Amino acid sequence: MRNFRRILLALAAFVYFPAYLAAQASTGSIDLSAQVTPTGAQAEPVRQFTLYVLTRSYADVVQEVSGQDVLPTREEFIDTLTVSPELKAWLKAHKTLDLTTTDLDKSLTTDDIMKTPEFFAAYERSNAGGVTKGFPLPKYRESDKTANPDKYAKQKEEFLSETKKFIETHPASVQGIELELTGVNPKVAWDNLHALHAARLSQAAPDAAQVKYLAAKAQTDLDGRASISGLPPGNYWVSSLGVEATSGDRRLMWDVPITIQAGKTLRLSLSNLNASNNLKPPATP
């Protein structure tokens, strides 16, 4: 019985060992090393760090995922705001979305303030209550709007005319208007929109890379080394999937193209020299 088992094992080895050698000869392998060199210091091995072999560049995967989760344009975003049409028009005509910058007053003309309800209300709040000497006070009353519309219209027109003249003769009175615009500042919503988008991409891109384009992966040892075998010949990318390897002041990501040849071992050193900087979702404009 023992002899029979030995014969079977010998036959199995005879059949499968050549097939194993053929498989090894028809595939290739990679010997990896990864290190990070901080400024003014020696290189440090990247320990217990997972590296992925992809059939597509991770940068392209990020672009693919981004194309499926498209942010609205600046103009489209402005159209969704619950502000006056005049403020929407002003935002579209200017580069800024931040109405709380300290130099906002330099971007505002007298007509901008007079014609844009949010700017006019902010200007009034900024200068009312005795803060600014000589600031015009309205004489019209809301009760006259229906009871005495002619009087209301005349007094309101006089107030607006006086206010416009005051702005033109006292340009310093516009300073500080940004402090009264926090409630309608679209920059907060714009930043939140982009932050949520970046968070979605940072999750979706690695998932897509592993589900659709993963050929192999390995974790580095305490010396920063790893080996991967059994890769069919072809073009690949060794990637950290946007995860940073850190040491000191350096934070590196990799997305390195390689070519695997049958029966050969590729030796690849990942370092500061072949690190990538474009593997994160775009920052907020």
Phi, psi and omega in degrees: 000318178296320179297323180295318178297320180296323179295318179297316179297321179294318179296319180297317178297321180297323182280313190271331183297315175300323178295322178296315179297322179295320179296319179296322181288336183267356178239172179233178182217170180228133167254116186254148166220144182225133178211154178237134180248107177292162179298126177072017182224174179277158179296140178244133176294145178270105189266141174048054183239129183277130176241145187239141173256117184248154175270001177215147178302136178295327176301321177290326177296318177300317178295321179298313180294321178299323180292342178265354181222076190271131176284152173293151175291169179301316181294319178296320178298315180300322180297336182275351184290146176267066178229176182291153175303327180294319178291322176301316180296320180295316180298319180292332182273352182236156185284333186275149169247357183262108181272006181248012177289146186292341180258020180301323183302333179288341180267353185258131172265169176300318179297322177303315182291318184289327187263345182255113186307318182294320179291319182295316180296320179294321178295317178299313181298324182292333187245351184282174176073026178081005180295318182248120182295132177082006182294132183300142177246138180290138177259342181285154178239144182298333180293334179283348183299325177254326183285324182214072188299325180295314178298317179302310183297319181295311182292326178291318178298320177296318179297316180295320179296317179295320180294316179300315179297322180295319179298315183294325182268346179228068183300334179295342181291347179280337180300137181090000181298331182297335180292341181259009184246009182298328182290340180241016183286113183284349182298327180297311180294323179296315179294319178297320179301314181287326179295317178294322178297314179298321179295319178296316181294322181296338176268318186287323184295310177299322178297314180296320180299318183282327181284320189257333191230011183280126175258325180190166174207159180205156178250135180290153178271193183290346175262004181078024183244154177203156179231142177226131181233174176076025180270125175299148179303143179154186181263136181221177173226132173266120191226151172261006179055039177079000177277138184268135168265127189241148171198119182061235182267006183255138177226108189248145171233152182233147175205070194262124177286140177221164174233125179263132177246146182299134175074009183237154178251124178269129176258119186235126177252119177266129185206189176301329188290327182245021176284158181246154180241000188245034185253014177249154175302152181301145177284163179297129179296000000 
